[in-house]
Amino acid sequence: MAIVPARQRLRAIIADDEPVGRALVRQMLSRHPDIDIAAEAEDGERALEIASELRPDVMFLDIQMPGRGGIAIAEALRRHRQSPAVVFATAHDRFAATAFTLDAVDYLLKPFDEERFDATLERIRRRLGYGAGHDCYRTSVAVIDRQMTWLLPTRSIETVRAAGNYVEVSTAEGARHLVRETLVRLAEQLGPPFVRVSRTLIIRTDRIIGHASLGRGDTCLTLSDRSRVTLTRRFRRGFMKRSALLGARSSHI
């Protein structure tokens, strides 16, 4: 089985009041090295508590549990600044329509087999912009445009800037879009050639055409559109490491 670096893996929470239900999802997930089970919960209140604490990428929810059921949990998660993808895994089919109004990735009816579960995982990966298996860098980000959400390929992104509870991504065409993510999370999940240069900014190393020292460990980087950004001393080491791995011309900065 392939070993996937921790920062490239998806983190999942399983919430089901039945041990057999949790074991079924756990068994299915064990076959996928790019997904970690961050925690399990036996009731709705505990599921929400650990979701707030651990901020998982995906939650597998039973519909009927003590306290809050899966539908109520999904409604509450939508109010989180960074809500996880949701999959319902249940023996009750009558809630399917409601589940999809909550933007659930899938609705699994127990008992389900490996083929059905694997199809769900592929939907999750596509929703979150991940490749399958060992190559799990983000390939797209979910852009918020009025009341709609659509996927923007990462190859189209030039810069990523922190913007309050969101990030703002800019494209080569000059368009700017909001994404409901944190800069820290995207810095971990975007693959080459992206690199973080400051507390609020991620750029592409293949857009750097010049540099100049600003003193005290800071460096002014000139990008291909002639804009200038600052590589701060705090992020210099990570920048150098990523640039060296890429064999980038910026590795000597």
ChimeraX attribute file (.defattr): number of C-alpha atoms within 10 A of each C-alpha:
attribute: neighborCount
match mode: 1-to-1
recipient: residues
	/A:1	8
	/A:2	9
	/A:3	9
	/A:4	16
	/A:5	12
	/A:6	13
	/A:7	13
	/A:8	19
	/A:9	21
	/A:10	21
	/A:11	20
	/A:12	25
	/A:13	26
	/A:14	24
	/A:15	30
	/A:16	28
	/A:17	20
	/A:18	14
	/A:19	11
	/A:20	10
	/A:21	19
	/A:22	21
	/A:23	13
	/A:24	15
	/A:25	18
	/A:26	17
	/A:27	11
	/A:28	16
	/A:29	19
	/A:30	12
	/A:31	12
	/A:32	18
	/A:33	17
	/A:34	24
	/A:35	20
	/A:36	18
	/A:37	17
	/A:38	18
	/A:39	16
	/A:40	19
	/A:41	21
	/A:42	18
	/A:43	21
	/A:44	24
	/A:45	16
	/A:46	15
	/A:47	24
	/A:48	20
	/A:49	12
	/A:50	16
	/A:51	24
	/A:52	15
	/A:53	9
	/A:54	14
	/A:55	20
	/A:56	21
	/A:57	22
	/A:58	25
	/A:59	30
	/A:60	23
	/A:61	30
	/A:62	28
	/A:63	25
	/A:64	19
	/A:65	17
	/A:66	12
	/A:67	13
	/A:68	18
	/A:69	20
	/A:70	29
	/A:71	21
	/A:72	14
	/A:73	22
	/A:74	25
	/A:75	14
	/A:76	13
	/A:77	20
	/A:78	15
	/A:79	9
	/A:80	12
	/A:81	14
	/A:82	17
	/A:83	20
	/A:84	21
	/A:85	22
	/A:86	27
	/A:87	25
	/A:88	25
	/A:89	28
	/A:90	22
	/A:91	15
	/A:92	15
	/A:93	13
	/A:94	8
	/A:95	14
	/A:96	18
	/A:97	10
	/A:98	11
	/A:99	21
	/A:100	15
	/A:101	9
	/A:102	14
	/A:103	14
	/A:104	19
	/A:105	19
	/A:106	21
	/A:107	22
	/A:108	22
	/A:109	15
	/A:110	13
	/A:111	10
	/A:112	15
	/A:113	12
	/A:114	12
	/A:115	9
	/A:116	11
	/A:117	17
	/A:118	15
	/A:119	11
	/A:120	17
	/A:121	20
	/A:122	15
	/A:123	15
	/A:124	22
	/A:125	20
	/A:126	18
	/A:127	16
	/A:128	20
	/A:129	22
	/A:130	24
	/A:131	16
	/A:132	15
	/A:133	17
	/A:134	16
	/A:135	15
	/A:136	21
	/A:137	20
	/A:138	20
	/A:139	20
	/A:140	21
	/A:141	25
	/A:142	19
	/A:143	20
	/A:144	15
	/A:145	11
	/A:146	6
	/A:147	5
	/A:148	8
	/A:149	12
	/A:150	12
	/A:151	16
	/A:152	18
	/A:153	13
	/A:154	18
	/A:155	13
	/A:156	13
	/A:157	22
	/A:158	20
	/A:159	19
	/A:160	26
	/A:161	20
	/A:162	19
	/A:163	16
	/A:164	9
	/A:165	13
	/A:166	18
	/A:167	21
	/A:168	20
	/A:169	26
	/A:170	18
	/A:171	16
	/A:172	12
	/A:173	9
	/A:174	9
	/A:175	9
	/A:176	15
	/A:177	17
	/A:178	20
	/A:179	23
	/A:180	18
	/A:181	20
	/A:182	19
	/A:183	23
	/A:184	14
	/A:185	10
	/A:186	19
	/A:187	17
	/A:188	16
	/A:189	20
	/A:190	22
	/A:191	17
	/A:192	14
	/A:193	16
	/A:194	26
	/A:195	25
	/A:196	27
	/A:197	26
	/A:198	19
	/A:199	14
	/A:200	14
	/A:201	21
	/A:202	23
	/A:203	24
	/A:204	18
	/A:205	24
	/A:206	17
	/A:207	18
	/A:208	20
	/A:209	14
	/A:210	15
	/A:211	17
	/A:212	12
	/A:213	13
	/A:214	13
	/A:215	9
	/A:216	8
	/A:217	12
	/A:218	18
	/A:219	19
	/A:220	17
	/A:221	24
	/A:222	17
	/A:223	19
	/A:224	12
	/A:225	10
	/A:226	12
	/A:227	9
	/A:228	14
	/A:229	17
	/A:230	17
	/A:231	25
	/A:232	19
	/A:233	15
	/A:234	13
	/A:235	16
	/A:236	17
	/A:237	12
	/A:238	13
	/A:239	22
	/A:240	17
	/A:241	13
	/A:242	20
	/A:243	22
	/A:244	14
	/A:245	11
	/A:246	15
	/A:247	11
	/A:248	15
	/A:249	14
	/A:250	20
	/A:251	15
	/A:252	9
	/A:253	16
